[in-house]
Amino acid sequence: MVVKIPLIAFLIFALQASASRDDVVAVVNLRNVKRSEAPNGNALADRVLHDLLNDYREKHRIRPAKREIRQVQQRGGAPQIDAATAEEFLTAFKVDQALWAQYGGRVVIRKFGPTPIDAYRRLLEDAQKRGAFTIVDKSFEADFWRAVAVGDHADLMDEARARTMMTAPWWLDSADMRAD
């Protein structure tokens, strides 16, 4: 005996099954983060941090000055970059600089410069405490915090170098800095 299922019933079942695979795994500032956007704890940490860094930038009105953008564009020896890329790079540095000034902590050198890893973790901890983000799917929690709690790094800076890198435009030499 063959059971015929009406097409509409099959479609409803398929939609429900699909929806359950793309459930909400976290909420960041009242925005749902679905499993398709962050399929694991590492990806969720990246997504939450990205959203919180953007919110921090907006809240503190962090923007590079036009002369800073020009300095990055005219950096000797570097390939010419467009204004939008220079602005994005500078904005990220200025957000990291402000976070490091607020939270302090360890700094590592990464592909695009110094990264205040402890400041990132403290930002996330504070945001979670005040309810700015919640991990809804608790199976993500351990991997999320493991991704945030960066361990030993060969590229970990000593305190003096971290202070220098986080307080001055490290990509400019002193002659570039005096030019303005």
For each residue, the residues with C-beta under 8 A, 3 or more apart:
1:
2:
3:
4:
5: 9 10
6: 9 10
7: 10 11
8: 11 12
9: 5 6 12 13
10: 5 6 7 13 14
11: 7 8 14 15
12: 8 9 15 16
13: 9 10 16 17
14: 10 11 17 18
15: 11 12 18 19
16: 12 13 19 20
17: 13 14 20 21
18: 14 15 21 22
19: 15 16 22 23
20: 16 17 23
21: 17 18 35
22: 18 19 34 35 36
23: 19 20 34 35 137
24: 27 32 33 34 35 136 137
25: 33 34 35 38 44 135 136 137 140
26: 32 33 38 44 47 48 133 134 135 136 137 140
27: 24 30 31 32 33 133 134 136
28: 31 33 47 48 51 52 132 133
29: 51 52 55 132 133
30: 27
31: 27 28 51
32: 24 26 27
33: 24 25 26 27 28 37 38 44 47 48
34: 22 23 24 25 37 38
35: 21 22 23 24 25 38 39 137
36: 22 39
37: 33 34 43 47
38: 25 26 33 34 35 43 44 46 47 140
39: 35 36 43
40: 43 44 140 143
41: 44 45 140 141 142 143 144 145 146 147
42: 45 46 143 144 147
43: 37 38 39 40 46 47
44: 25 26 33 38 40 41 47 48 135 140 143 144
45: 41 42 48 49 124 143 144 145 147 148
46: 38 42 43 49 50 147
47: 26 28 33 37 38 43 44 50 51
48: 26 28 33 44 45 51 52 124 127 133 144
49: 45 46 52 53 120 123 124 148
50: 46 47 53 54
51: 28 29 31 47 48 54 55 133
52: 28 29 48 49 55 56 123 124 127 132 133
53: 49 50 56 57 92 95 99 123
54: 50 51 57 58
55: 29 51 52 58 59 132
56: 52 53 59 60 62 95 98 99 123
57: 53 54 60 62 91 95
58: 54 55 61
59: 55 56
60: 56 57 95 98
61: 58
62: 56 57 91 94 95 98
63: 91 94
64: 68 69 86 87 90 91 94
65: 68 69
66: 69 70
67: 70 71 180
68: 64 65 71 72 90 169
69: 64 65 66 72 73 83 86 87 90
70: 66 67 73 74
71: 67 68 74 75 169 172 176 179 180
72: 68 69 75 81 86 89 90 171
73: 69 70 80 81 82 83 86
74: 70 71
75: 71 72 78 171 172 176
76: 176
77:
78: 75 81
79:
80: 73
81: 72 73 78 85 86 89
82: 73 85 86
83: 69 73 86 87
84: 87 88
85: 81 82 88 89
86: 64 69 72 73 81 82 83 89 90
87: 64 69 83 84 90 91
88: 84 85 91 92
89: 72 81 85 86 92 93 112
90: 64 68 69 72 86 87 93 94
91: 57 62 63 64 87 88 94 95
92: 53 88 89 95 96 112
93: 89 90 96 97 113 169
94: 62 63 64 90 91 97 98
95: 53 56 57 60 62 91 92 98 99
96: 92 93 99 100 113 114 115 116 119 166
97: 93 94 100 101 166 167
98: 56 60 62 94 95 101 102
99: 53 56 95 96 102 103 116 119 120 123
100: 96 97 103 104 105 107 116 119 162 166
101: 97 98 104 166
102: 98 99 119
103: 99 100 116 118 119 122 123
104: 100 101 118 119
105: 100 116 117 118 119 121 122
106: 116 117 118 156 157 162
107: 100 114 115 116 117 156 157 162 165 166
108: 114 115 117 150 153 155 156 157
109: 113 114 115 155 157 165
110: 113 114 115 155
111:
112: 89 92
113: 93 96 109 110 165 170 171
114: 96 107 108 109 110 157 162 165 166 170
115: 96 107 108 109 110 120
116: 96 99 100 103 105 106 107 119 120 166
117: 105 106 107 108 120 121 150
118: 103 104 105 106 121 122
119: 96 99 100 102 103 104 105 116 122 123
120: 49 99 115 116 117 123 124 148
121: 105 117 118 124 125 148 149 150
122: 103 105 118 119 125 126
123: 49 52 53 56 99 103 119 120 126 127
124: 45 48 49 52 120 121 127 128 133 148
125: 121 122 128 129
126: 122 123 129 130
127: 48 52 123 124 130 132 133
128: 124 125 131 132 133 134
129: 125 126
130: 126 127
131: 128 134
132: 28 29 52 55 127 128
133: 26 27 28 29 48 51 52 124 127 128
134: 26 27 128 131
135: 25 26 44 138 140 141 144
136: 24 25 26 27
137: 23 24 25 26 35 140
138: 135 141
139:
140: 25 26 38 40 41 44 135 137 143 144
141: 41 135 138 144 145
142: 41 145 146
143: 40 41 42 44 45 140 146 147
144: 41 42 44 45 48 135 140 141 147 148
145: 41 45 141 142 148 149
146: 41 142 143 149
147: 41 42 45 46 143 144
148: 45 49 120 121 124 144 145
149: 121 145 146
150: 108 117 121 153
151:
152: 156
153: 108 150 156
154:
155: 108 109 110
156: 106 107 108 152 153
157: 106 107 108 109 114 161 162 165
158: 161 162
159: 162 163
160: 163 164
161: 157 158 164 165
162: 100 106 107 114 157 158 159 165 166
163: 159 160 166 167
164: 160 161 167 168 170
165: 107 109 113 114 157 161 162 168 170
166: 96 97 100 101 107 114 116 162 163
167: 97 163 164
168: 164 165 177
169: 68 71 93 172 177
170: 113 114 164 165
171: 72 75 113
172: 71 75 169 176 177
173: 176 177
174: 177 178
175: 178 179
176: 71 75 76 172 173 179
177: 168 169 172 173 174 180
178: 174 175
179: 71 175 176
180: 67 71 177
